[in-house]
């Protein structure tokens, strides 16, 4: 990288890790790069202040993205894909949706309350729609092409064998 802002080796290494795994969170960077916590915090803040990375809070983690590569909607999708159960829910909805909370609960072998919580987070970030169908609520992906595209391009950032099998048909997307 020839960018003068990235002349410092540690800064360049951190930036490259973020570019290689968009949506990576602080703890993963800390574990992967083995920098002191303060050093990593300082360099991340510097990279963000200089406009080289974007910072996104997904409600649980602060995630980092190369600047200008992901718009807000892309970051919302990537944040969801980085979370295992949200990724699995999206995979089932893409493969067989629309589905109810009960259907998804059975497929994921998780309680309806856990699945419902994840679906609520997906709905809050405008990734899924929810419609009442009698006594159940049915969910579907709002922008399936965006989700499939981002999953396909960045799947090495959030691999999961079950989801990879379900979404494997979109490898050539």
N, C-alpha and C positions, 0 to 999 in steps of 0.2 A: 504494500500500500504506500503510495507516495504522498498522501495527504499530510501536510505539515502538522496538522492537529494530532496526528497519530504517530508522531516520531518516537514518543516514549513507548518502550517495549511493553510495559504492563498495560498501558492504555490500548495499544494495538491488539494485544492478546484478548483483552476483555471485549473490545469491539468485535473482533473476529468470532469469538464464541457466541455473541449475540446474533451476528449475521448468519452463523451456521445453524443456530437453533432459536429462531425468532420465537418470542414468548417465554424464554427462559426466565426463571425467577431468581431472586437474590440468593436463597439457600443453595440452589443448584450451582450457581456461579461460584459461590463460596466453596462448595465441596469439590467442584471440578477444577478450579484454578488454584486453589490452595494459597490465595493471598490472605493477608490479615484482614479482618472484618473492616477496620477503619480505612485501610487502603482501598478496598473494593468500594466502599461507600463513597469515598472521596472521588475516585475515578468515574464511577457511575454518575455522580452528581455533575462532574465536570463535562462528561460526554453529553449529558442532557442539556446542561446550560449552553453548550456550544452548538446545540441543535443536531448532533450526530446520532443520537438515539431518542426514541420516544418511550415514555413511561406510561404503563397502563395498569390500573388497579382492578383486579377481577373480583374483588370482595374478600378474597382469602390471601392472594399473593400479589405482590407488585411484580409486573412482568415487563421485560425490556424488548424493544424492537428497533431495528435499524430505521433511522428517520426517513420519511418520505417513501418508504416501501409499502406501508400498510396504512390505509385510511382508518377512520374510527370503526366503520362496519367490519373491516377485515380484522382489526384487533379484537373486536367482540367475538367474532367467529374463532379466531386463534385462541383467545382466552378459554373459550368453551372446549375447544379441541384438546387443549392442554390438560383439562380435568378429566380423569378416567371415566367417571359415570356420565358426565355430560357428553363426552365423545361417544360412548357406547349408546346412549339414548339417541343421539343424532344419527348414528349409523343404522339403528333399527328403524328410525323414522324414514331415513332415506331409502332403505331397502324395501320396507313394507308399509310405510305410513299411508295415511294417518292412523295413529294408534291411540288407544286409551291408556290411562294410568295403570289399569289392571293388566292390560296386555304387556306393557313395558315392564311392569313389576314381575310378571311371570317369566319374561324373557331374560331379565337381568338377575333373577333369583334374589331380589331385594324387596324389602317391605314397601308398600304403597306410599308410606309417609316419606321415605328416603327418595323414592322416584319422584314424588310430587314436589319435594323441595328442589330437586335439580331442575325439574320442568318449570317451576316458578322462576328460577334464576334465568333459564333460557328464554322464558317469555318476557321477563323484565328487560332483557337486552335485545328484544325484538328479533330473536332467532327462530322462535316457534310461535305459531298461532294456537289458540285454544278455543274450542267451541263446545258448548254443552250439547250433548246428544242424549236426551232423556235424563237418566240418573248418572251417567258417566260424562267425563270430559275427554275430548279427543284432541290430540296434538298433531301438528304437521310443521314441517320446516318451511320457513318463509322464502328463503332464497337458496334452494338446493344446489343450484349451479355454483354459487360462491363457496358454499361449504365443501362440495366435492372438489372443486378446484384447489382451494387452500389445503384440504386434507392431502390431496394427491401430490402437490408441489412440496409440502412441508412434512410429509408423514414421518420422516426419520426423526423429527423433533418430538413426536409423541406416539411412538410405536406401542401397539397392543395387539397381540396375536388374534384375539377374537374379532376386534374391529377391523384389523387388516384383512381377515378372511371375508368379512361382510362387504367391505368397501373395495376389495381387490378387483372387482370387475371394472373399476374406474381408473385403473392404472394407466390406460392409454388416453385418458381424458385430455 
